[in-house]
Amino acid sequence: MSCQLNYFNGKGRGEIIRMVFAAAGKSKEFEDRRIEFKDWPQEKTKAPLGQLPYIKLNDKEQTTVGQSIPIARYFAREYKLYGSTNKEGLLIDEIVETAFELLNKGAEAKFEKDETKMKTFTEKTAPEKLKLLEQEVTLRGQDGFAVGKSLTLADLQIYVTIDVAGLDKMLSEYPKLKANVAKTAENKGVKEYLKTRPETSF
Ligand SMILES: N[C@@H](CCC(=O)N[C@@H](CS)C(=O)NCC(=O)O)C(=O)O
């Protein structure tokens, strides 16, 4: 086991890390430690930033690190899912951050159970950001991928955002994103993971 991922028993902000391992065919090389909400008060003290997700590396120091996107980026670099040049990395990051902002807004509206926020999210925030992502994928990607000609962290973050924020029903208006999501789901490791991951409430 090369490392341990700690996150709630849900997709949320931890799923992008699981998807990186899945796409790299490394799902069996990390421990997917899922924490129940009831255990969170005692678990919180172990989390380096007092939040989830965090990763415990299997190094001499047993280093623990928080923040979902830096963790996902670290493993994406490790497994060559981060483009082949610094510039490609920049294009990937632009899409990752935009999609992650969208996920955060969706999660916020959902968890706060605030109807006004939810309405703003579905009628304004999501269509605006999806349109921008559609433009970027059209400009940057080839053969259905978000950036360049192969699967990267950008494809995985788009997939996770659409999935977690429940935006799949809106995709008919964004053909490039729709094709991109389908392309990601075709990846061998991702396909296997999606078939076997637990059903969760978020
Ligand atoms: N920027 C952080 C945000 C982490 C975050 O907000 N985690 C939430 C769960 S998704 C959490 O730990 N909530 C419980 C708490 O803050 O006590 C990241 O992306 O990892």
The ligand as an SDF file (V2000), in Angstrom:
LIG
                    3D

 20 19  0  0  0  0  0  0  0  0999 V2000
   -9.9410   23.4840    0.2950 N   0  0  0  0  0  0  0  0  0  0  0  0
  -10.1350   22.2420    0.9790 C   0  0  0  0  0  0  0  0  0  0  0  0
  -11.5230   22.2170    1.5550 C   0  0  0  0  0  0  0  0  0  0  0  0
  -11.6990   21.0250    2.4480 C   0  0  0  0  0  0  0  0  0  0  0  0
  -13.0870   20.9530    3.0490 C   0  0  0  0  0  0  0  0  0  0  0  0
  -13.8300   21.9310    3.0500 O   0  0  0  0  0  0  0  0  0  0  0  0
  -13.4160   19.7570    3.5710 N   0  0  0  0  0  0  0  0  0  0  0  0
  -14.6860   19.5280    4.1810 C   0  0  0  0  0  0  0  0  0  0  0  0
  -15.3410   18.2790    3.5670 C   0  0  0  0  0  0  0  0  0  0  0  0
  -15.5300   18.3830    1.8190 S   0  0  0  0  0  0  0  0  0  0  0  0
  -14.4790   19.2370    5.6690 C   0  0  0  0  0  0  0  0  0  0  0  0
  -13.4710   18.6800    6.0560 O   0  0  0  0  0  0  0  0  0  0  0  0
  -15.4640   19.5740    6.4910 N   0  0  0  0  0  0  0  0  0  0  0  0
  -15.4570   19.2930    7.8920 C   0  0  0  0  0  0  0  0  0  0  0  0
  -14.8270   20.3620    8.7280 C   0  0  0  0  0  0  0  0  0  0  0  0
  -14.3680   21.3930    8.1860 O   0  0  0  0  0  0  0  0  0  0  0  0
  -14.8110   20.1700    9.9550 O   0  0  0  0  0  0  0  0  0  0  0  0
   -9.9150   21.0650    0.0030 C   0  0  0  0  0  0  0  0  0  0  0  0
  -10.1960   21.2420   -1.1940 O   0  0  0  0  0  0  0  0  0  0  0  0
   -9.4340   20.0030    0.4280 O   0  0  0  0  0  0  0  0  0  0  0  0
  1  2  1  0
  2  3  1  0
  2 18  1  0
  3  4  1  0
  4  5  1  0
  5  6  2  0
  5  7  1  0
  7  8  1  0
  8  9  1  0
  8 11  1  0
  9 10  1  0
 11 12  2  0
 11 13  1  0
 13 14  1  0
 14 15  1  0
 15 16  2  0
 15 17  1  0
 18 19  2  0
 18 20  1  0
M  END
$$$$
